[in-house]
Amino acid sequence: MLRPKIPTNPTPTGVTIPLPVGSTTVVQHTAATAPAPVPVAPVSSRPVVQLTPGALVTLVAGGTAVVLVVGTVLVSLLLAVAVTAASVAICAVVLRSMLNGQRQR
């Protein structure tokens, strides 16, 4: 019941590349006086990111600008909430005094 179902692969419908026909064996001839081959590091298929000093300065300046803009927006939102809370509190005090004034008359 809980076994995964492996889909069957139908015959390919795209372009197929024929296999090479003929001998594919590689014969390497080395001379006795030849120096030992230097091992070569495998080439990575991933792109390499290299930061130049100018790119690094740009990256730092961009990050600083983003932090300043986000900080300004957050402080503005906090200030808007504080002003709204203060005005609601003032309205509540005024309404309370008006209601108390009517009760005393």
Backbone as a printed PyTorch tensor [residue, N CA C, xyz], in Angstrom:
tensor([[[  0.8190,  -1.1880,   0.0000],
         [  0.0000,   0.0000,   0.0000],
         [  0.8670,   1.2570,   0.0000]],

        [[  1.9150,   1.2890,   0.8000],
         [  2.7490,   2.4810,   0.8920],
         [  4.0110,   2.3780,   0.0480]],

        [[  4.0380,   1.4500,  -0.8720],
         [  5.2190,   1.3260,  -1.7270],
         [  5.1940,   2.4010,  -2.8080]],

        [[  6.3300,   3.0200,  -3.0860],
         [  6.3390,   4.0280,  -4.1490],
         [  6.1920,   3.3580,  -5.5090]],

        [[  5.4600,   3.9900,  -6.3870],
         [  5.2820,   3.4640,  -7.7300],
         [  6.3300,   4.0910,  -8.6330]],

        [[  7.1400,   3.2670,  -9.2420],
         [  8.1870,   3.7360, -10.1280],
         [  7.6010,   3.8190, -11.5240]],

        [[  7.6160,   4.9970, -12.1180],
         [  7.0270,   5.1120, -13.4540],
         [  7.8870,   4.4000, -14.4880]],

        [[  7.2410,   3.8290, -15.4600],
         [  7.9810,   3.1720, -16.5440],
         [  8.3520,   4.2250, -17.5640]],

        [[  9.5270,   4.1140, -18.1250],
         [ 10.0080,   5.0630, -19.1120],
         [  9.6470,   4.5480, -20.4950]],

        [[  8.7420,   5.2360, -21.1840],
         [  8.4100,   4.7790, -22.5280],
         [  9.5620,   5.0530, -23.4820]],

        [[  9.4100,   4.6050, -24.7020],
         [ 10.4680,   4.8310, -25.6820],
         [ 10.6620,   6.3270, -25.8670]],

        [[ 11.8960,   6.7770, -26.0270],
         [ 12.1460,   8.2100, -26.1510],
         [ 11.4880,   8.7760, -27.4030]],

        [[ 10.9330,   9.9680, -27.2730],
         [ 10.2600,  10.5940, -28.4020],
         [ 11.0640,  11.7560, -28.9680]],

        [[ 12.1460,  12.1330, -28.3060],
         [ 12.9350,  13.2770, -28.7600],
         [ 14.0070,  12.8460, -29.7430]],

        [[ 14.9590,  13.7230, -29.9460],
         [ 16.0580,  13.4420, -30.8570],
         [ 17.0420,  12.5280, -30.1490]],

        [[ 17.4150,  11.4810, -30.8220],
         [ 18.4030,  10.5570, -30.2440],
         [ 19.7040,  10.7050, -31.0050]],

        [[ 20.7980,  10.6030, -30.2750],
         [ 22.1270,  10.7060, -30.8670],
         [ 22.6670,   9.2920, -31.0100]],

        [[ 23.0230,   8.8880, -32.2340],
         [ 23.5240,   7.5160, -32.4060],
         [ 24.8820,   7.3420, -31.7330]],

        [[ 25.1170,   6.1530, -31.2500],
         [ 26.3930,   5.8430, -30.6270],
         [ 27.4670,   5.7350, -31.6930]],

        [[ 28.7170,   6.1210, -31.3600],
         [ 29.7810,   6.0120, -32.3660],
         [ 30.0690,   4.5550, -32.6930]],

        [[ 30.3260,   4.3370, -33.9660],
         [ 30.6230,   2.9810, -34.4300],
         [ 32.1200,   2.8900, -34.6470]],

        [[ 32.7170,   1.8540, -34.1250],
         [ 34.1440,   1.6660, -34.3190],
         [ 34.8310,   1.4640, -32.9790]],

        [[ 36.1350,   1.4180, -33.0390],
         [ 36.9270,   1.1760, -31.8390],
         [ 37.0600,   2.4580, -31.0360]],

        [[ 36.8170,   2.3650, -29.7490],
         [ 36.9500,   3.5310, -28.8710],
         [ 38.0670,   3.3290, -27.8540]],

        [[ 38.9430,   2.3810, -28.0830],
         [ 40.0330,   2.1590, -27.1420],
         [ 41.0910,   3.2300, -27.3410]],

        [[ 41.7020,   3.6390, -26.2510],
         [ 42.7380,   4.6620, -26.2730],
         [ 44.0470,   4.0120, -25.8720]],

        [[ 45.0390,   4.1920, -26.7160],
         [ 46.3560,   3.6330, -26.4330],
         [ 47.2820,   4.7910, -26.1100]],

        [[ 47.9550,   4.7030, -24.9690],
         [ 48.8430,   5.7740, -24.5490],
         [ 50.2730,   5.2600, -24.6230]],

        [[ 51.0930,   5.9720, -25.3980],
         [ 52.5040,   5.6010, -25.5380],
         [ 53.3190,   6.5600, -24.6870]],

        [[ 54.1570,   6.0200, -23.8530],
         [ 55.0220,   6.8650, -23.0320],
         [ 56.4640,   6.4600, -23.2630]],

        [[ 57.3170,   7.4410, -23.2700],
         [ 58.7490,   7.1830, -23.4120],
         [ 59.3560,   7.0130, -22.0300]],

        [[ 60.4590,   6.3130, -21.9540],
         [ 61.1100,   6.0490, -20.6740],
         [ 61.7260,   7.3230, -20.1040]],

        [[ 62.1070,   8.2920, -20.9310],
         [ 62.7690,   9.4990, -20.4510],
         [ 61.7800,  10.6420, -20.2060]],

        [[ 60.5300,  10.4140, -20.4640],
         [ 59.5570,  11.4930, -20.2800],
         [ 59.3180,  11.7220, -18.7890]],

        [[ 59.1720,  12.9950, -18.3880],
         [ 58.9080,  13.2620, -16.9760],
         [ 57.4950,  12.7890, -16.5990]],

        [[ 57.3110,  12.6030, -15.3210],
         [ 56.0090,  12.1480, -14.8330],
         [ 54.9670,  13.2360, -15.0980]],

        [[ 53.7890,  12.8360, -15.4960],
         [ 52.7650,  13.8470, -15.7760],
         [ 52.3240,  14.5570, -14.4890]],

        [[ 52.0980,  15.8440, -14.6330],
         [ 51.6590,  16.6460, -13.4900],
         [ 50.1560,  16.4390, -13.3270]],

        [[ 49.7090,  16.1000, -12.1120],
         [ 48.2720,  15.9060, -11.9300],
         [ 47.5270,  17.2330, -12.1120]],

        [[ 46.4590,  17.1720, -12.8470],
         [ 45.6590,  18.3560, -13.1380],
         [ 44.3940,  18.2820, -12.3060]],

        [[ 44.0690,  19.3920, -11.6530],
         [ 42.8570,  19.4380, -10.8390],
         [ 41.6330,  19.3660, -11.7540]],

        [[ 40.5990,  18.6380, -11.3410],
         [ 39.3950,  18.5680, -12.1890],
         [ 38.7130,  19.9340, -12.2820]],

        [[ 38.2130,  20.2120, -13.4530],
         [ 37.5580,  21.4930, -13.7030],
         [ 36.1270,  21.4130, -13.1920]],

        [[ 35.7520,  22.3870, -12.3910],
         [ 34.4100,  22.4150, -11.8370],
         [ 33.4470,  23.0240, -12.8530]],

        [[ 32.2410,  22.4930, -12.8950],
         [ 31.2460,  23.0290, -13.8190],
         [ 30.4790,  24.1920, -13.2000]],

        [[ 30.7110,  24.4780, -11.9110],
         [ 30.0290,  25.5970, -11.2490],
         [ 30.6980,  26.9050, -11.6360]],

        [[ 29.9210,  27.9760, -11.7710],
         [ 30.5480,  29.2750, -12.0480],
         [ 31.2870,  29.7790, -10.8110]],

        [[ 32.4080,  30.4010, -11.0300],
         [ 33.2240,  30.9120,  -9.9350],
         [ 32.9390,  32.3980,  -9.7630]],

        [[ 32.6360,  32.8140,  -8.5410],
         [ 32.3600,  34.2200,  -8.2540],
         [ 33.6380,  34.8390,  -7.7110]],

        [[ 34.1270,  35.8410,  -8.4140],
         [ 35.3300,  36.5340,  -7.9710],
         [ 34.9650,  37.9860,  -7.7010]],

        [[ 35.2240,  38.4390,  -6.4770],
         [ 34.9010,  39.8120,  -6.0980],
         [ 36.1330,  40.6840,  -6.2470]],

        [[ 36.0130,  41.6880,  -7.0860],
         [ 37.0870,  42.6650,  -7.2160],
         [ 36.8970,  43.7080,  -6.1170]],

        [[ 37.9030,  44.5170,  -5.8450],
         [ 37.7400,  45.5490,  -4.8070],
         [ 36.5850,  46.5090,  -5.1110]],

        [[ 36.4000,  46.8680,  -6.3650],
         [ 35.2910,  47.7580,  -6.7170],
         [ 33.9420,  47.0940,  -6.4740]],

        [[ 33.8390,  45.8010,  -6.7980],
         [ 32.5850,  45.0780,  -6.5680],
         [ 32.3150,  44.9340,  -5.0770]],

        [[ 33.3610,  44.7460,  -4.3080],
         [ 33.1990,  44.6150,  -2.8610],
         [ 32.7130,  45.9280,  -2.2450]],

        [[ 33.2750,  47.0540,  -2.7030],
         [ 32.8410,  48.3580,  -2.2090],
         [ 31.3780,  48.5970,  -2.5910]],

        [[ 31.0120,  48.2390,  -3.8160],
         [ 29.6280,  48.3950,  -4.2660],
         [ 28.6880,  47.5310,  -3.4470]],

        [[ 29.1130,  46.3210,  -3.1530],
         [ 28.2910,  45.4100,  -2.3570],
         [ 28.0810,  45.9550,  -0.9440]],

        [[ 29.1300,  46.4640,  -0.3330],
         [ 29.0200,  47.0250,   1.0170],
         [ 28.1420,  48.2770,   1.0060]],

        [[ 28.3200,  49.1400,   0.0040],
         [ 27.5100,  50.3570,  -0.0900],
         [ 26.0400,  50.0040,  -0.3180]],

        [[ 25.7660,  49.0210,  -1.1500],
         [ 24.3830,  48.5910,  -1.3850],
         [ 23.7560,  48.0160,  -0.1380]],

        [[ 24.5080,  47.1950,   0.5900],
         [ 23.9900,  46.6300,   1.8390],
         [ 23.7000,  47.6990,   2.8690]],

        [[ 24.5920,  48.7010,   2.9530],
         [ 24.3720,  49.8050,   3.8890],
         [ 23.1280,  50.5920,   3.5150]],

        [[ 22.9400,  50.8400,   2.2220],
         [ 21.7600,  51.5820,   1.7730],
         [ 20.4850,  50.8150,   2.0940]],

        [[ 20.5040,  49.5100,   1.8950],
         [ 19.3190,  48.6940,   2.1920],
         [ 19.0040,  48.7480,   3.6840]],

        [[ 20.0250,  48.6360,   4.5250],
         [ 19.8080,  48.6860,   5.9810],
         [ 19.2490,  50.0410,   6.3930]],

        [[ 19.7740,  51.1120,   5.8210],
         [ 19.2750,  52.4480,   6.1710],
         [ 17.8320,  52.6500,   5.7210]],

        [[ 17.4950,  52.2030,   4.5290],
         [ 16.1230,  52.3700,   4.0240],
         [ 15.1550,  51.5430,   4.8580]],

        [[ 15.4970,  50.2960,   5.1330],
         [ 14.6130,  49.4420,   5.9330],
         [ 14.4720,  50.0090,   7.3420]],

        [[ 15.5450,  50.4980,   7.9220],
         [ 15.4870,  51.0990,   9.2510],
         [ 14.6080,  52.3370,   9.2690]],

        [[ 14.7110,  53.1710,   8.2430],
         [ 13.8810,  54.3670,   8.1660],
         [ 12.4060,  54.0000,   8.0680]],

        [[ 12.0870,  53.0090,   7.2540],
         [ 10.6920,  52.5820,   7.1080],
         [ 10.1530,  52.0410,   8.4320]],

        [[ 10.9460,  51.2320,   9.1120],
         [ 10.4870,  50.6680,  10.3830],
         [ 10.3060,  51.7370,  11.4510]],

        [[ 11.2120,  52.6980,  11.5180],
         [ 11.0740,  53.7880,  12.4890],
         [  9.8430,  54.6340,  12.1640]],

        [[  9.5850,  54.8660,  10.8870],
         [  8.3950,  55.6340,  10.4960],
         [  7.1210,  54.9010,  10.8940]],

        [[  7.0940,  53.5880,  10.6930],
         [  5.9210,  52.8150,  11.1070],
         [  5.7290,  52.8630,  12.6140]],

        [[  6.8160,  52.7530,  13.3570],
         [  6.7260,  52.8230,  14.8150],
         [  6.2280,  54.1970,  15.2620]],

        [[  6.7220,  55.2470,  14.6160],
         [  6.2740,  56.5940,  14.9360],
         [  4.7930,  56.7750,  14.6130]],

        [[  4.3290,  56.2260,  13.5140],
         [  2.9120,  56.3260,  13.1570],
         [  2.0430,  55.6120,  14.1840]],

        [[  2.4900,  54.4610,  14.6610],
         [  1.7320,  53.7300,  15.6820],
         [  1.7070,  54.5320,  16.9840]],

        [[  2.8330,  55.1330,  17.3460],
         [  2.8830,  55.9170,  18.5880],
         [  1.9760,  57.1470,  18.5100]],

        [[  1.9660,  57.8450,  17.3920],
         [  1.1070,  59.0220,  17.2360],
         [ -0.3580,  58.6120,  17.2740]],

        [[ -0.6950,  57.5170,  16.6210],
         [ -2.0780,  57.0250,  16.6410],
         [ -2.4980,  56.6540,  18.0540]],

        [[ -1.6380,  55.9840,  18.7940],
         [ -1.9650,  55.5960,  20.1750],
         [ -2.1550,  56.8290,  21.0480]],

        [[ -1.3130,  57.8260,  20.8640],
         [ -1.4510,  59.0460,  21.6650],
         [ -2.7530,  59.7710,  21.3480]],

        [[ -3.1150,  59.8390,  20.0820],
         [ -4.3680,  60.5240,  19.7250],
         [ -5.5850,  59.7600,  20.2240]],

        [[ -5.5480,  58.4480,  20.1800],
         [ -6.6500,  57.6480,  20.7190],
         [ -6.7510,  57.8580,  22.2310]],

        [[ -5.6160,  57.9330,  22.9160],
         [ -5.6310,  58.1640,  24.3600],
         [ -6.2100,  59.5420,  24.6910]],

        [[ -5.8560,  60.5470,  23.9240],
         [ -6.3960,  61.8930,  24.1610],
         [ -7.9040,  61.9090,  23.9160]],

        [[ -8.3520,  61.2670,  22.8550],
         [ -9.7920,  61.1870,  22.5840],
         [-10.5230,  60.4740,  23.7180]],

        [[ -9.9300,  59.4310,  24.2570],
         [-10.5670,  58.7050,  25.3620],
         [-10.6920,  59.5850,  26.5960]],

        [[ -9.6510,  60.3680,  26.9040],
         [ -9.6980,  61.2600,  28.0680],
         [-10.7610,  62.3380,  27.8760]],

        [[-10.8640,  62.9040,  26.6710],
         [-11.8620,  63.9370,  26.3980],
         [-13.2640,  63.3600,  26.4970]],

        [[-13.5060,  62.2090,  25.9100],
         [-14.8260,  61.5770,  26.0000],
         [-15.1890,  61.2370,  27.4330]],

        [[-14.2230,  60.7780,  28.2000],
         [-14.4840,  60.4350,  29.6090],
         [-14.8780,  61.6760,  30.4070]],

        [[-14.1630,  62.7740,  30.1700],
         [-14.4900,  64.0030,  30.9030],
         [-15.8520,  64.5510,  30.4830]],

        [[-16.1900,  64.4040,  29.2090],
         [-17.5040,  64.8760,  28.7530],
         [-18.6290,  64.0490,  29.3660]],

        [[-18.4410,  62.7270,  29.4130],
         [-19.4600,  61.8590,  29.9920],
         [-19.5980,  62.1010,  31.5040]],

        [[-18.4870,  62.3060,  32.1900],
         [-18.5390,  62.5980,  33.6270],
         [-19.1980,  63.9500,  33.8910]],

        [[-18.9910,  64.9210,  33.0120],
         [-19.6050,  66.2310,  33.1700],
         [-21.1110,  66.1830,  33.0290]],

        [[-21.6120,  65.3300,  32.1460],
         [-23.0540,  65.1970,  31.9650],
         [-23.6940,  64.5050,  33.1620]],

        [[-23.0080,  63.5770,  33.7640],
         [-23.5600,  62.8530,  34.9180],
         [-23.6760,  63.7710,  36.1440]],

        [[-22.7530,  64.7090,  36.2700],
         [-22.7700,  65.5800,  37.4520],
         [-23.8560,  66.6560,  37.3420]],

        [[-24.3280,  66.9820,  36.1860],
         [-25.3430,  68.0320,  36.0180],
         [-26.7010,  67.5510,  36.3100]]])
